[in-house]
Every structure is written in structure tokens, then in C-alpha cells.
Amino acid sequence: RAWFGVPVFEGVLSVVMAFLLSVVAARATGETDVTPIGAMGKITQLTFGVLVPGNAAANLMTATVTAGAAAHSADLLTEVKTGYLLGGAPRRQFWAQILGVVAGGFACVLAYSFIARPERLGNELAAPAAVAWASVAKLLKDGPQNLPQYALHGIVVGAVLGAILAVVDEYVPPRIKRWLPSATGLGIALVIDLNDSLAMLVGALAAWALHRYRAELAERYTVSVSSGMVAGEGLMGIGVIVLRDVLHWLPS
């Protein structure tokens, strides 16, 4: 309320929505291992575009509350599940997570201060999610009437279709369920970049083929190799930015 002009009632409502959407995010992460942070934030943005029209700051900050809580809830559940599989005690995991917040705070602030400079955003760092958030905030600045034609109808159709798929999934026989599309998977495939969807498809097919023909090898190496590829790609992205800075300051 003091910093961003968010009305008190709307601020409290964003916290309530964060609780509900955290459940949705946790389910999505459990099914697909992808947390739909952007999609969670868009729901809040659309809601507060109606409740607080013309206030872009309030629109973004309420969405941040929801998306942040949903993302961290899903991440914590992933960590707890990992600890459970390894036989870790929940109480010790809790304290480890608290220490991780402190250590991660220092590390993330330093990395963010070094990497996320205004001149890089949109150039070296495309930040497509941030562009989408800003576009929605601008679109809703004067209320939902700025939405494209039939956008609200599309939201309703998508919500109804997702609810139907979830209900059908609970009641159809197992032999039919295996062919039933996942509403969560379909939704995430529509909100993430095509290159990410293709990478997931190629990786899933490779893992399936390895498990089919070399089950023992797949059981031993699939998760570790996949995790290493994800971590390596992220670290190399940071490394490339650091190398560019170093080369920029070296004498020509």
C-alpha cells in the first residue's frame, strides 16, 4: 500500500489467490516438472485489471505475490520429495531450506546486480516472460475492454475444458486414461516457448527409447544426465555473459 499504491483489500485478496493458485502450481509441477509461473501471474493480472483498472503498478505487484508464492511452493515440494526419496528428515529439510534462503539471498542479489542491467534486458537477456507481463499490464491499464476480441471468451472456454479433462481423468477406466491428454501439460505447452517444448519432446523420446532398449542403463543415468544438461545450460549462459564483460574491458 505504501510503496505501490495497492489498495489494502486487493492486497489481501492477492494473498488469498496466492494460496489457491499455489495448489494449482504444485499439481502442475508434480505432473510435468514445469511450474507455470507466468500463467499464475496472468490470472492475477486479469483479476486485478478488473478490480483496479488503470493502476499498472498494482497490477504487476499483486501478480508478483501470486506467482512468487506459487513458484516457491512448487519448488519446496520438489525438494521435500527429493529428501523423502533419499530418506531425509522433514525437520532437517526445513532448517536446510531456511539456511538456503539466507545463502541464496546473497548469491541471487549479487548475480542479479551483475547480470540484469537495464541495457541488457531485451538485448542479451530477452526476458520473454517479463515482456509478456509488461504487455498484459499495459493492456489492462484501462480495464478489460482493451483485451483482444473474444479473449475473455477464450479464458472461459479454456477453464471449462481444463475442468472437464480433470473430472474425466478421475472417472474413466485406466485403459482409456492413458490416452487422455493432460490439461496441465496442454496448458504449459501453450504458454512456454516452442524451443522449450521441442527440447522436452526430444529429451522424452530419447529417454523412452533408452528405457525400452537398455532399461538398466536408463535407470542409472537418465535423471543424472538430464539434470546435468539443465544445470550446464544455465551455468554456461551466465558464463557467456561474464566472458563478454571480461572481453569488453580487455584492451583491443
C-alpha positions as CSV (number, residue, x, y, z in Angstrom):
1,R,0.0,0.0,0.0
2,A,2.8,2.4,0.9
3,W,5.2,1.7,-2.0
4,F,3.0,0.7,-4.9
5,G,-0.5,2.1,-4.2
6,V,-2.1,-1.3,-3.9
7,P,-5.4,-1.0,-2.0
8,V,-5.5,-3.0,1.2
9,F,-8.4,-5.2,0.2
10,E,-6.8,-6.0,-3.1
11,G,-3.5,-6.8,-1.4
12,V,-5.2,-9.2,1.0
13,L,-7.1,-10.8,-2.0
14,S,-3.8,-11.3,-3.8
15,V,-2.5,-13.3,-0.8
16,V,-5.7,-15.4,-0.8
17,M,-5.4,-16.1,-4.5
18,A,-1.7,-17.0,-4.0
19,F,-2.8,-19.8,-1.6
20,L,-5.3,-21.2,-4.1
21,L,-3.0,-20.9,-7.1
22,S,-0.1,-22.4,-5.2
23,V,-2.1,-25.7,-5.1
24,V,-2.6,-25.4,-8.9
25,A,1.2,-24.7,-9.4
26,A,2.1,-27.7,-7.2
27,R,-0.1,-30.0,-9.2
28,A,1.3,-28.8,-12.5
29,T,4.9,-29.2,-11.2
30,G,4.1,-32.7,-10.0
31,E,2.6,-33.7,-13.3
32,T,5.1,-32.0,-15.7
33,D,8.0,-30.8,-13.7
34,V,7.4,-27.3,-15.0
35,T,5.9,-24.6,-12.8
36,P,3.7,-22.2,-14.8
37,I,4.8,-19.0,-13.0
38,G,3.7,-16.8,-15.9
39,A,0.3,-18.3,-16.2
40,M,-0.3,-18.0,-12.5
41,G,0.6,-14.3,-12.6
42,K,-1.6,-13.7,-15.7
43,I,-4.7,-14.9,-13.7
44,T,-4.0,-12.4,-11.0
45,Q,-3.2,-9.6,-13.6
46,L,-6.6,-10.3,-15.3
47,T,-8.4,-10.3,-12.0
48,F,-6.9,-7.0,-10.8
49,G,-7.2,-5.5,-14.2
50,V,-11.0,-5.6,-13.5
51,L,-10.7,-4.7,-9.8
52,V,-8.1,-1.9,-10.1
53,P,-8.2,-0.6,-13.6
54,G,-5.6,2.0,-14.6
55,N,-3.1,1.0,-11.9
56,A,-0.2,-0.8,-13.7
57,A,1.9,-0.9,-10.5
58,A,-0.8,-2.6,-8.5
59,N,-1.5,-5.0,-11.4
60,L,2.1,-6.1,-11.5
61,M,2.8,-6.3,-7.8
62,T,-0.3,-8.3,-6.9
63,A,0.6,-10.7,-9.8
64,T,4.1,-10.9,-8.3
65,V,2.7,-12.0,-4.9
66,T,0.7,-14.8,-6.5
67,A,3.4,-16.0,-9.0
68,G,6.2,-15.9,-6.4
69,A,4.3,-17.8,-3.8
70,A,3.1,-20.4,-6.4
71,A,6.6,-20.9,-7.7
72,H,8.3,-21.3,-4.3
73,S,5.5,-23.7,-3.1
74,A,6.1,-25.9,-6.0
75,D,9.9,-25.7,-5.6
76,L,9.7,-26.6,-1.9
77,L,7.6,-29.6,-2.6
78,T,10.1,-30.8,-5.2
79,E,12.8,-30.5,-2.6
80,V,10.8,-32.3,0.1
81,K,10.0,-35.1,-2.4
82,T,13.7,-35.5,-3.2
83,G,14.6,-35.6,0.5
84,Y,11.8,-38.2,1.1
85,L,13.3,-40.4,-1.7
86,L,16.7,-40.1,-0.1
87,G,15.4,-40.8,3.5
88,G,15.9,-37.2,4.8
89,A,14.1,-36.0,7.9
90,P,11.5,-33.3,7.1
91,R,12.5,-31.1,10.1
92,R,16.1,-31.1,9.0
93,Q,15.0,-30.2,5.5
94,F,13.0,-27.3,6.8
95,W,16.1,-25.9,8.5
96,A,18.2,-26.5,5.5
97,Q,15.7,-24.6,3.4
98,I,15.8,-21.6,5.8
99,L,19.6,-21.6,5.6
100,G,19.2,-21.8,1.8
101,V,17.0,-18.7,1.8
102,V,19.8,-16.7,3.5
103,A,22.6,-18.0,1.4
104,G,20.5,-17.8,-1.8
105,G,19.5,-14.2,-1.0
106,F,23.2,-13.1,-1.0
107,A,24.0,-15.1,-4.1
108,C,20.9,-14.1,-6.1
109,V,21.2,-10.4,-5.4
110,L,24.9,-10.4,-6.4
111,A,24.1,-12.3,-9.6
112,Y,21.1,-10.2,-10.4
113,S,23.1,-6.9,-9.8
114,F,25.8,-8.1,-12.1
115,I,23.8,-9.7,-14.9
116,A,20.3,-8.0,-15.0
117,R,21.3,-4.5,-16.1
118,P,18.8,-2.3,-17.9
119,E,20.9,-2.1,-21.1
120,R,20.9,-5.9,-21.3
121,L,17.2,-6.5,-20.8
122,G,15.6,-7.1,-24.1
123,N,19.0,-7.5,-25.9
124,E,21.4,-10.0,-24.4
125,L,18.7,-11.1,-21.9
126,A,15.5,-11.4,-23.9
127,A,13.3,-12.0,-20.8
128,P,10.3,-13.1,-22.7
129,A,8.3,-13.6,-19.5
130,A,8.9,-10.1,-18.4
131,V,7.8,-8.7,-21.8
132,A,4.6,-10.7,-21.5
133,W,3.9,-9.4,-18.0
134,A,4.5,-5.8,-19.1
135,S,2.3,-6.3,-22.2
136,V,-0.6,-7.6,-20.0
137,A,-0.2,-4.7,-17.5
138,K,-0.3,-2.1,-20.4
139,L,-3.2,-3.9,-21.9
140,L,-5.2,-3.8,-18.7
141,K,-4.3,-0.3,-17.8
142,D,-7.7,1.0,-18.8
143,G,-9.6,-2.1,-17.8
144,P,-10.5,-5.4,-19.6
145,Q,-12.1,-3.6,-22.5
146,N,-8.6,-3.4,-24.0
147,L,-8.4,-7.1,-24.3
148,P,-8.5,-8.6,-27.8
149,Q,-11.9,-9.6,-29.1
150,Y,-13.1,-12.9,-27.6
151,A,-10.1,-13.0,-25.2
152,L,-12.4,-13.4,-22.2
153,H,-14.4,-16.0,-24.0
154,G,-11.2,-17.9,-24.7
155,I,-10.3,-17.8,-21.0
156,V,-13.7,-19.2,-20.1
157,V,-13.5,-21.9,-22.7
158,G,-10.0,-22.9,-21.6
159,A,-11.1,-23.0,-17.9
160,V,-14.1,-25.2,-18.7
161,L,-12.1,-27.6,-20.9
162,G,-9.4,-27.9,-18.2
163,A,-12.1,-28.7,-15.6
164,I,-13.7,-31.3,-17.9
165,L,-10.4,-33.0,-18.5
166,A,-9.6,-33.1,-14.8
167,V,-13.0,-34.6,-13.9
168,V,-12.9,-37.2,-16.7
169,D,-9.4,-38.2,-15.7
170,E,-10.8,-39.2,-12.3
171,Y,-13.5,-41.5,-13.6
172,V,-12.5,-43.1,-16.8
173,P,-11.1,-46.6,-16.8
174,P,-7.3,-47.0,-16.7
175,R,-7.1,-48.3,-20.2
176,I,-8.7,-45.1,-21.5
177,K,-6.9,-42.8,-19.1
178,R,-3.5,-43.5,-20.7
179,W,-4.7,-41.9,-23.9
180,L,-6.4,-38.9,-22.3
181,P,-4.5,-35.6,-22.7
182,S,-3.3,-33.8,-19.6
183,A,-4.9,-30.4,-19.2
184,T,-1.8,-29.2,-17.3
185,G,0.5,-30.5,-20.0
186,L,-1.5,-28.9,-22.8
187,G,-1.7,-25.6,-20.9
188,I,2.0,-25.5,-20.2
189,A,2.8,-26.4,-23.8
190,L,0.8,-23.3,-24.9
191,V,2.5,-20.8,-22.6
192,I,6.2,-21.8,-22.9
193,D,8.4,-21.2,-25.8
194,L,8.4,-23.6,-28.8
195,N,12.1,-24.3,-28.4
196,D,11.5,-25.5,-24.8
197,S,8.6,-27.7,-25.9
198,L,10.7,-29.2,-28.6
199,A,13.6,-29.8,-26.3
200,M,11.3,-31.6,-23.8
201,L,9.8,-33.7,-26.6
202,V,13.3,-34.8,-27.9
203,G,14.5,-35.5,-24.4
204,A,11.4,-37.5,-23.5
205,L,11.6,-39.6,-26.7
206,A,15.3,-40.2,-26.1
207,A,14.7,-41.3,-22.5
208,W,11.8,-43.5,-23.6
209,A,13.9,-45.2,-26.3
210,L,16.8,-45.8,-23.9
211,H,14.4,-47.2,-21.3
212,R,12.8,-49.5,-23.9
213,Y,16.1,-51.0,-25.1
214,R,18.5,-50.5,-22.3
215,A,16.3,-50.3,-19.1
216,E,19.2,-50.8,-16.6
217,L,21.3,-48.1,-18.2
218,A,18.3,-45.7,-18.4
219,E,17.5,-46.3,-14.7
220,R,21.1,-45.4,-13.7
221,Y,21.8,-42.4,-15.9
222,T,18.7,-40.8,-17.3
223,V,17.9,-38.4,-14.4
224,S,21.6,-37.6,-13.6
225,V,22.4,-36.8,-17.3
226,S,19.3,-34.8,-17.8
227,S,19.9,-32.8,-14.6
228,G,23.5,-32.1,-15.7
229,M,22.3,-30.8,-19.1
230,V,19.8,-28.4,-17.5
231,A,22.4,-27.2,-14.9
232,G,25.1,-26.9,-17.5
233,E,23.0,-24.9,-19.9
234,G,22.1,-22.4,-17.1
235,L,25.7,-22.1,-15.9
236,M,27.0,-21.6,-19.4
237,G,24.5,-18.9,-20.0
238,I,25.9,-17.0,-17.0
239,G,29.5,-17.8,-18.1
240,V,28.9,-16.4,-21.6
241,I,27.7,-13.1,-20.1
242,V,30.7,-12.9,-17.8
243,L,33.1,-13.7,-20.6
244,R,31.6,-10.9,-22.7
245,D,32.2,-8.4,-19.9
246,V,35.8,-9.5,-19.5
247,L,36.5,-9.3,-23.2
248,H,34.8,-5.9,-23.3
249,W,37.2,-4.5,-20.7
250,L,40.3,-6.0,-22.2
251,P,42.4,-3.7,-24.3
252,S,41.7,-4.2,-28.0
